[in-house]
């Protein structure tokens, strides 16, 4: 299949040279003399590769890349920036704007070809990774769905059948219990389906852009986050994320565990919504595997003046080394020995949310005394 390349360059000479090299190696080429025209052509023709100059009239290269990455059709298209400047600030800005690579001018046909082939190989690897993820999803669904969907569905079908055929045999208290069981099972089923859809969307889209850099660039104030985490709404979300335990929670208790929050001031490079979701998953996961009645700690501190560490600590079973090596979707700890609810999606989703915000998730301590999950974020 013939691949299409769009060359956006205000210099006719450079544009012609680039197009000639690409045509000689099997590309169909499109041309634009500024970023605005280039964006219009890209949205209309959907090229497989874009070469873009930085300094152009109307809309420059930085503006083009920023707008292109906001478009679903252009979000993953490889972009090679062309620049006559070699200072670090310009090159760093080119990459941070969403470009995949850069090539300094003037360049030889051989240098251009090497850069283009490098992007082709990178895109091929990404496509293979996406396919692998989809295969993983299909296999994981086959392994976990029968239990995680069938169990609540059996409750719903069984209880509703009794209500349909034998409702007159039960008093009001028993009817209330049965309806409550149906509601709880339906809620569990809805949550499982929603989480699986969220995970599959994150995996299919890729948590990172083509260059492997963060695709989300929000900033969150930790003082504001502290206030939200101390609210009743946050505790309610945590309780919703927990499997039914029969424990009556009140005050600061979640699944029978007190949750203690203390975040040092700071501003971090992460979307507030993603950070909230990561915290909920980590805290609810810690509470799920904590010894009865023990607290779950959520703390935050600045590290080395460049990063901020959010740590979730709990007292419970140690994490096996093989589990830490294989943190991923639908992976659980010793499910054959510890009956659990859930598909194991939580930690995988945290990993994906972290990655797309340029953050990292790891375990500085995993022996259970305590086990500590650390979310390492860049300071804003």
N, C-alpha and C positions, 0 to 999 in steps of 0.2 A: 504494500500500500504506500502511495506517495504521501510523504509528510509535508506539511505546509509551514513555512517560516515567515514571520512578519519582521521586517527591518524598519525601525523608526529612527531616522537620522536626518538632521537638517542639511548635512553636507552631501551634495549629490555624488561627489567623488567617492566618499566612504560608503555611501549607500549602494552605489553601483558595484564597488569591490566586494562588499559583503554578499550581495545577491549573486554575483558571478561565482563565488566560491561555493555557496550553498547549492546553486543550480548544478554545478559540476558534480556534486555528490548526492544528487537525486531529490533535492528539495524543490517544491514549488514555492515561489517567493511572492510576497506582498510588500508594498512599500508605503511609507508615510513620512512626512517631513516634520511633524511635530507630535507631541503627546496626545493632543486632543483628537487629531485625525487618526492617530494610531489606535486610540481606545475605541473609536467608532468602527474601524475596520476589524479590530480584534473581536468585538462583540458580534459583528455580523458574520465574519468568516471562521471564527474559532480555530486559530492557528495552533500547531503542535509545539511551536517554539517561537520566542520573541527575542529579538536583539534590539536594545534600546539605548540611544545616546542619553547622556545626562543633561547637557546644556543645550536647550532648544527653545525656540519661541513658543508663545501661547501657553503650552503646558510642558514643563521640563520632565526629565526622566524620573525624578523623585515623585512628582505629582502623578505621572502615568502609573508607576508601580503601585502607589498608594491606592489609586482609584481601581486599578485592575484587581488587586487583592480583595477588594470589597465585593467583587462580582463573582457569583457562584460559578459561572462558565469559565472564568479566568483564574480562579483561586489557585489552581494547581499547575497552571501552564508554566514551564521553565522559562525564566527571564534572565538573559545575559546582558549586563550593563556595559556600555562602551563609554570610556572616559579618558580624557587627555590628562587628567589630574592623577597624581600618584600619592598625595598626602594621605595619611592614615584617616583623618577625619572624613574626607570625602568618600574613601573606600568603605569605611565603617558605616557611614550614612547610607551608602548604596545598598549594603547588605541588610542593614536593620530596616530599611524601607520595605523589604520583602523580595529583593532580587536573590537569585540562586548563585550567581557568580558574576565576576566582572573581568573585563579585558581592557588593558590600557592601549591607547592610541599613540602613535601609529602601530598597527599590528600586521604581521605577515599572513598570507593565506593559510600557512601551516599552523600558526598560533590560533587563528580563528577556528580551524577545523578541530584542533585538539580540544578547545573549549566547548565547542558544540557537541562533540562526541562524549565529553565528560558529562554534559547535561543529559544526553540521551541515555547513558548508562545509569545515571542517577534515577531517571524517571522509570527505567525498566525495573530497577531494584524496588522502587516504591510500588509499582504495579504488582510485582511478585509478592511484596509484603502485604499489600491489601488482599490479594488472592489468598495468601496463607491465613490471614486473619479471618476471612470469610469462611474458609474451610474449617478453621478452629471453631468458629461460631456454630457452624452446622453440626460438627461433632459434639461440641459441648451441649448444644440443645438436645441432641439425641440422648446424651448421658444424664442430663439433669431434669429436663422437662417432665418426663413421666412421673417423677416424684413431686416436684415443686408445683406443678399445675394440677396433677390428678388428685393429690391429697385434699386441698381445699375444695376442688370441684366435687369430690365424693361427698364431703360434708354438705355442700349446698344441695346436691341432688337428693341425698338421703333424707335430710331434714325437710326439704320442700315436699318430697313425696309423702312423708308422714303427715305434714300439714294439709296436703290435698285430700288424702284418703282417710285420715283418722283424727282430724282436728277436734271433733266433738269429744274425744276421749281424754283431752288434756285440760287442766285448769289454767287460769290466766298466768300463774307464775311459771308453769312449765312452757306455755306458749311464748312467754317473754324470753325464756332461756333459749328456746329453739330459734327464735328470730334473731337473738343476739349472736348465736353460733353461726347462723347463715350470714349475717352482716360481717362478722369477723373473718370468716372464710372468704367472702367476696372481696373484702379489703385486702387480704393477703394475696389473693389471686391477681387483683388489679395492680398491686405494688410489684409483684413479680414480673408481670407482663410489661409494665412501664419501665422497670429497670433494665429488662432485657432489650427493649427497644432503644433506650438511651445508650446502652453499651454498644449495641450493634451500629448505631449511628456514629458514635465516637470512633469506633474501630474502622468503619468503612470510609469515613471522611479523612481519617488520619489526624492524630492530635497535634502534629507539627506540620509546618509548611514544607514545600519541596526542599528547602535548604536545611531543614532540621532545626530551624530556629522557632521561637515561640510565635504563635499566631494570634495570641491575645495579649493586649498591651495596656490593660487597665491598672489603676493604682488604688489600693485599699488602705485606709487609715485604721490602724489597730485599736486606737482608742474608741472609734465608732464601733468596730467589731466587738470589742469587750462589752459595750453596752448592749448590743444585740444578743450576745451569748448569755447575758445575765437575765434576759427577758423570758417571760413565760412562753412566748411563741417558740423560742429555740428549744426549750425543754419539751414542748408538745411535739415538735418535729423529731426530736430524738426518740421519744416514746413511740411515735409512729414507725420509726425505722427499726424498732426492736421487735423480735417475735413475741407472741403472747407468752407470758411467764406465770400468770396467776398471782403476781405480786402487785399489790395496790400501791401505786406510786403517788406521792404527794410532796409538796415543797420542791426540793432540789433533787429528789430521787428519780433515777431512770433505771428501770428494771431492778429496783431494789438497791441501786448504787448511787451514792452522792457524787455529783459532778462538780469539781472545783476548778474555777477558771481564773487565771491570772496572766494577763498579757502585758509585757512592757511596752511603752509607747514606741511608735515607729510607723513608717509608711512603706508598703511593699508593692512590688510589681506583680499584681495578680488581679484578675477580675473578681469583684466582690462576690458575685453569684457563685463562681467556681470555688472560691475559698470557703464560702458557707457550706457548700455541698461536701467539700473535702473534709471539713471539720465534723460535720454530721456523720459521715461514713466512718471516720476514724474513731470518734467517741462512741458511737453505737456499737461498732465492732469490738472496742475495748471492753465496754460494759457487758457485751454478750459472753465474753470469755473470762470475765473476772470472777474471782472467788466470791461467794455470797456475802453481801454487805460491805465489801471493800470499796474504797473510793476510786474514781477515775479522775486523773489530773489532766488539765489542759493548760499548758504554760507556753509563754512566748518570750524570746530574748534575742537581742542583737548579737551577732557573731562576727568578730574581726572587722567591724565597721562596714562590711559589704553585704552581709546576708542577715536574714532573720530566720530563726528556727522556731517553729511551732511544734511542741512535743505533746504527745498523748501517752500517758503512762497508766498501766493497770497491773494488778497482782493476779496471776493466773497461770495456766500451763505454759511451759516453754514452747517456743516456736522451733520446729525441726529445721535443720540447715537446708534440707531439700525444699522445704516450703519457701524459705526466704529466697532461694535461687530461682524459684519458678512462680513468683508472684504474678498472677495473671487472671484472666477471666475464668470464672467457674472453678476456681481452685480453692480447696478448703483444707483445714488442718485435721488430719486423722479422723475423717468422717466415719471410717469403719469402726472407730472406738468411741467417738463422741457424737451422739445423735444431734443433728443441727437442722435448723430451718434456714432457707436461703440458698442461693445459687453460687455464692462466692464471688459475686460481681463487684462488691463494694470496693475492695482493694484495687482491683483492676481499673475501675472507673476513677479512683483517686489518682492512680498512676497516669492515666490519660489526661485528666484535668490538669495535673501538675505539669506534665510535659508540654502541654500547649501554652502554659504560662511561663515556661522557662524555669520551672521549679523541679525539685527532686524529692522522692519519697524513699526513705531507708530506715533501717532498724539499728540504732547504735547499741541497743541492748535487747536480748531476746530470751533471757533465762526465766522470765516470769516474776522476777523479784527486784524491781518490776520489769515488765516488757515495755520498751519505749519505741514508739513510732515517731519519726522526725520528718517534718515537712520543711525543706530548706528553700526559702524564697529570697529573691534578690531585693535589696533595699531600693526604694525609689529615690 
